[in-house]
Amino acid sequence: MPNKITMINAVWMVMMTGMLAATIALYDQKVDTSKVYGPYASARPVIASQY
């Protein structure tokens, strides 16, 4: 039976690996532009004088 420190390190590594994999999986998705309504969050505000 491994000691406490080894078990804590193993659990820590499994948790960090899982969170890293989840982060990569979530950020790797491409946004389907046909389902986006309105401007993007990074869109600049429209200057009314240009029209």
Secondary structure as GFF3:
##gff-version 3
##sequence-region A 1 51
A	DSSP	alpha_helix	4	27	.	.	.	ID=ss1
A	DSSP	three_ten_helix	33	35	.	.	.	ID=ss2
A	DSSP	three_ten_helix	48	50	.	.	.	ID=ss3
###
